[in-house]
Structure formats: C-alpha cells, structure tokens
Amino acid sequence: MLNFTYVNPTKIIFGKDQIQALNDELKPYQNETILLVYGQSSIKKLGIYETILAIAKSLNITVEEEAGVRPNPDLSSVLSGRKTCIDKEVKFILAAGGGSVIDCAKAIAFSATIENEDDVWPIFLNQNQATHAIPLGVVLTLAATGSESNGNAVITNDKTAEKRIAGYPFTYPKFAIIDPTYTMSVDTHYAIAGVIDITMHVLEQYFSPTTRTETSDYMSLGILKSVMENTERMRQDPNDYDTRANLSWAATVGLNWILQQGKVGDWATHRLSYPITQYFGTTHGYALTSIFIAWMRLALKYNPEIMTWRLQRLGKEIFNVSDPETVIETLKDYYQSLGAPTSLTDAKITIDDAIVDKMVDHALKLGHLGNVFTIDPDRAKELYHLAK
C-alpha cells in the first residue's frame, strides 16, 4: 500500500428537497453575477430552473446562462461560457445537470482565468496549465460520473475530433446538492449507462498493480454489490427513493478518489473508450463495456500474477466463482443482462485497420497508458481487434 494524502473539499448536501439549501450556499454571492450551466430541458421539467432563479432573485443575484450543453460537451460551450464569465464579471458558476454539464462548468471555471482563448484547448493536451478557477457548485440530476466531487473535466473538441481530460484541485465543486428524486426522470438507456459508469469507475480503481490494498479493495467490492443489487431494484421499481438514493451515493463515492488512496488505478479502458464515443457517438457507459472484456483478457495475459488474484477476489465476493476466466465471462454476462454491449459488434461498430490506427493515435497521443499492463500502439491495436 502506498503513502497518500487525501482531501476532498466538496460539501455534499444529500436527500429530498435539499435544493432549498442552495439559498445558504449562494449567500456569499449576493448582489453579484453567477453563470448557470445546464443541458436541454430536464432542469425545467424538474422545477430546478425556476427554484434557482427564485433563490437568486431573493439574493439580488444576476443569473447569466450557458444552456444546451450536450452529452460529451464540446469545446465551443466551454469557450462560450468563458466569454460570458469575462464579459459579465461572473463570480460563481452553478452547474445543474449530470456529469457532462458539470464537466463543462469546470472547464469554463478555469478557462475564464486564461487570458487567451487559444490557450484553453492546449490545457487538455498537457501543453498549458491553469492556475486557478472561478468557484463553482453543483445541483446533480444523474447518478453516474461522480463529477460532483472531483476536479476532472472531460471535453470534446469537434474541430480536432479529440476527447480529452483535464483536472485540478481548484475545480472541485464547493458544494454538491444531490436529491435522488431528480434521477427518476432519466430514461432507462441513460440510467443503465450511468450505472455502468459507476461500476467502471470502481473497477478502474480496483484493478491495480498495487498490492496489500484490502481496505480499498473491499470498499470497492462493497460498492459494486450495492450497485448491482440496487440496479435490479431500479429495473423493478424505477421510482423507489431508497434505491435511487443508494445509486446516487454510490456514484459519488465511486469517483471522489477515496477508493484509489494508497494505490494506483488503471484507467486504460476509459482512455481507449474516448475515440469510440468521439467517432461513433456511442454513449460513454456503453463504449466502456464494449472494450472492457477485451481489456480484462489482455490484462490477464500480460500480467497474470496481479490479475489472477484480483479476478479471484472479485469473483468470490460478487459472483461466487473463482476461476479468472470464469469471472471475466460472468461479468460479461452481467453487462449483457443490462442490455449493454460487451464487444464493438454488440455496439454496432465496424472497424477496419485504418479506423483502428486513428483510434490508437487518439488514445495514446498523451503518452503512457495503463498501469496493470502498459498499452503501447501494438497492444492497443490488439485490444481493439480483440473487442470486435
């Protein structure tokens, strides 16, 4: 187990009707201007939009808006929000929505401190660095990404056909209001994709080359058990509050970095999935499952010592099986039971050598990939072809 220092500054405000706590959280910005970042129409249907405006009005806060943020938000939304922040002297950013909205808000928050617009995208290419950000808060509507209590922002650049991540300690939200009732409005496709995203965040941290991490490992496996149990309950009764509450809390804990303390995670599957989403429009969670089975098989091939005991521990605790290959097949069956693709063919994606070369270049452009086993261009090609 490795040394670590763990700090998570995000204040979690969890439960029914906690939107009213927004009044106290916005009081420091009385008589100032804030930027409200949101997606399509969900926050208006849920009444969140009207509540935010009413609270802001009571505090004499001017609300500017960056609306229409899409899934896998494009750089154009970031730059639009950045311009508003600079022009209107925005003092606080409020993201109301799911992970894509939150990621966009974080990127706006640090890009607004960058003097030249042309220097923003290089931050996502590790060619430039931000040093501070406008503070931000979150009203969450989807249990999935965990973005409400970490500093990461994943942004797509349509002009360059790239999807990249940047993150800083100063882009952790100051607070996150998590009312699980909001997640009941999410359609089944995205609700299941969100569940898959939670499990993949946990598994990317569970599969680690670091040894003697039992505390973290069993925390991870406990979250997986809860997610699987409550996913089945959600499928039976989508409107059960406690089910949604457990899934919402699992999403937050799944990526607030508590599970990765004292160890290194892998995260190769996430990086390798980005070009799948970018080139084929596959929903993030489903892009992950389309290649994760192939990743596990290659990890077992190239690092059998680590993967054997990690798969055995996972299998014994979750599925009551212990043979590593059987564990992989059982996890594959589980994802298929959710209607998720476990290969590129399942995801209705056809690849040839030319597109694989582009995907490999995209995934490996920022250098080192994989910690359980190192993925170079040849291994990345092997993985994509194995995932066919």
N, C-alpha and C positions, 0 to 999 in steps of 0.2 A: 504494500500500500504506500502511495506517495504522500509527501507533505502537501498541505494545502491551506489557503486562507479563503474562507467563504463569507461573502457579503451579498445579501440581496436587499436592496433599498426599497423595493416596491411594496407599498401598503396595500394589502388585499382586503377589500370590503365585499364580503360574500353573503349572498342569500336573497330571499324575496324582498322586493321593493327597496333594495339598497340604493337605487338611483337617487333617492332623496338625500343621501349623504353627499351628493355632488355639490350641494349648497355650501357645505363647510369647506370642501376641497377647493372650490373656486373663489372663496372669500379673499384670499391674498391678491386676486386679480381684479378686485372691484375697480370700476372706472377705467379699466384697461381694455385692450382688444385681444381676443383669442381667435384661433383658427379651428373650426370644426371640420374634421376629415371623416368622410363616410362613403359608403358604396352606392348602391342603387336606391331601392325604396324600402328596405326592410326596417330601418330605424323609424321611418314614418309610420309604417303599418303597426309597429310595436308601441308607438306613442313615445319613444325615446326622444325623437327630434323635438317634439313640442315641449316636453319636460325640460330638455336642455335650454331651449330658448326662453322658457318661462323663468327658470332659475337665473339665467344670465341677465334677463331684464330686471329681475328683482335686485341684482347686484350692480346694475348700471354697467354691465359688460357688453361691449360691442362684439358681435359674432360675425366673422368672415367665414366663408365656406369653401372647402375643396371637396366637391361632390363627384359621384360617379366613379370612384376608384374601383377598378376591376379586380377579379382574381388574378394573381401573378401581376401585381401592379407595374405599369410601365414608367420609365424614367420621366416621361412627359408630365405625369401627375405630380411627381416629386418637384420638377422644375417649376410647374405652375404654382404649387403651394409655396415653394421657396420665394417666388416673386411676390406673392401676396404677403408673406411674412415680412419681407423687406419693405415693400411699399406701404403697408399699413402698420408697421411697427408692432407686430404681434408679440405678445409677452408670454403666451401659453398656447399649447396645441392640445386639443381634445380629440382622440380617435374613438369613434363609435362604430363598432362592427367586429369583424373577425380578424384573422391573422394578417390578411393582405392589407386591410385598412390600417392596422397598427403598424405594420412594416413600412407602409408608405409614410405614415405620420412620423416615424422615427427618422426616416431618410430626409424628410422635409426639415425636421428639427435640427439636424446637423448641417444640412446643405445650406440652410438660411444663414449660417455663420461663415460660409465660404464666399469670399469676395467675388470670384469669377465663376460664372455658370459653367464654363468649360472645364473647370477643375472638379466638378462634382462626380461625374462618372469615373474618373481615374481613382477615386476613393474605393470604388467597388473592384477595381483592378489592382489594388495594393500599390498604386503609383502615387498616391497622395493620401494625406491623413487629415481628418477633422480633429479639432482640439476641444471643442465644446458644443453645446446644443441648446436650443430653446427647450425649457422643461415641457413635459407632456404627461397626460393622463389618459386612461382608457375606460370606456364602457363596453364590455365584451358581449357579443351575441352568438358566438360559436365556440364549442368545445373542440379544440383541435391543436393549434400550433404552439401554445404556451408562450406566444409572443408578448402576452400581457405582463410577464415578469422576467423578461431578459432583455438584453440590449441589441439583439440581432435584427437586421432588416434585409430581406431578400427582395431584390428588384430586378425587373427585366428591362433590357434595352432593345426595343423593337428594331431600331435602326441598325444595330450591330448583331442582332439575333443572339444575344447573350443573356444569361440569367446568373446573377452574382449576389454575394452576401457581404455585408459589412456590419460591424458591431462594435460598440464602445460601452464602457461603464456608465458614461453620462447620458446614454439613451435608454437606460432602464426607465420605464414609466414611474412617475412619482406615486401614483395610485392606480389600482385596477378595480373597478366595480364589476362584480361577477354575479349576475342574477340568473340562475339556471333556467328560469321560466322563459327567458328570451330564446334559448336554444331549441325550444319546442316548435318554433316556426320554421326551422331549417328543413328542407326537403330531404327525403331518405338518401338520395345519391350523395349529397354533401355531408349529411350526418354520419353515414358509414365511412366516407372518405376521411372525415375528421377523426373518427375512432381509430382508423388505420394509422393516421398520422401520429396519434398518441402512442400507439404500440410501437411504431417505428422509432420515435424519439427515445423511447425506453430501451429498445433493442440495440440501437446505435450506441448507447452508453453501456449497456450490459455486455455486449461483445467487445471485450477489451483485452489487450495483451498483458495488462497489469494483474498480478496475482495477489492472493490473500485480501480480497475486497469483499468479504462475505456480507458485511453490513449493507453496503451499497447494492450488492447483488440481490439480496433477499428483499430489500426495499423495492428494487426494480421488478422482481418477480411478483411481489405482492400487488403492485400497481397493475401489472398485466392481468393477474387473476381478477382484480376488481373490474377492469375494463371489459374483459371477456364476459364476466357474469352480468354486468350491467348493460352491455350491448344486447345480449339476448333479452333482458327485461325491456329494453327500449324497443326492440322489434315487436314484442308482445303488447306493450302499452307505451306508446310514444309520449304520453302526457303525464307520466308518473314523475312527480317532482324529485323524490329522493334518488331515483335512477339518474335523472339529468344532473342532479347535484353531485353525485359521485363521479360521473363522467367529466363534469366541468372541473372538479378539483383535481382529478387525475391528469387532465390536460395541463393544468397549471404546474403541478408538481413534476410532470413529465419533462418539462424543459425550463425549470428555474435553476438548473445546474446543480441541485442538491445531489442528484444521482451520480454525477460524474466527479465528485470530490474524491481525492485520493487515487485517481486512476485516469487513464486517457480513454476517450471514446474512439470510435472508428470513423463514422460519418461518410464513408465512401459511397454508400448507397444513395445518400442524399445528393452528393455532388454528381454522381453518374445519372441520377434521375432528372437533373435540371434540363439537359438537352432534349429529353423525351417530352417534357412539358412544353419546352420552347418550340420544338419543331413539329410536334404532333397535337398539341393542345390538350394533352391528357391531364386530367385532374391530378393534383400533386400526390395525394394518397395512393391513387391507383398507379401512378407512374412508379412509385416506390415498390409496391408489391409486384409489379411486372418484372423487376430485376432482382429482388431480394433473395428469392430462392436460388437463383444462379450465384449470387454473391456468397451465400452460405456454403454452397457446394465447392466453390473455388477456395473459400477460406479454410474449409476442412482439408482440401487438397494441399494447400500451400503452408498451412500452419496447423497440422493435425494435433499437436500437443495441446495448444490452447483451446482449439475449437472442440476437441473431443470432450474435455471435462465441462466446458461451458454448455455445450449442447446437452450433455447428460444431466447437468443440474437443471437446466431449463425443462427438459423432458420429464424428469422425475417430479418436479414441483408443479408443473402446469398440466401435463398430458398423461402422466403415469406410464411413460415409456422411457427407455434409457439408451437404446441404440442410436448413435448420432444420425445415421441416415434415416432411421425411422422418425426421429424428431423433426428433421427437415421436411419429410413427407407429411407428417401430421400438421405442422404449421402451414404447409401449403394447402392442405385440405381445409384448415380453419379459414384461411383467407378466401378460398373458393366458396366456402359456405356463406360468406358475407356478400358474395357476388363480385368479389374483387379479382382482377386479372393476376395470374401468377406467371405469366410469360408475355412477351411482346405480341405474340399471336393472339393470346386472350384479349389483349388490349386493342386488337385490330390494327396493329402496327406491322408493316412490312419493311424490312431493312435490307439494303444491299451494301456492298463494300464501300461505295462512295459515301453513303449517309453515315455508316459506321465510322469512317475516317473523320467526318465532320463532328460527330458526337464525341469521339475520343479527344479531338483537339479542343473542343469546348470544355469538356470535363477536366482535362489535365492542364489547361492553359495557365492556371495559377500555381502549378508545381505539385508538390508532394500530395499523394492521395492514398489514404488507407493506413491504419495502424495495426490491425490484426494481421494483415499482409499488405505489402506495398504493391500498389497497382501502377504499373508503367503502361506505355501505349499498347504493348503486346498483350498484357493481361486484361486491359480494358476491352480490347477487341475480343479477346477470348470470352469475357463475361457477357458482352452484348450478344455475341453469336450463341452462347450457351443459353441465353434468355429467350432466344427465338422460339 
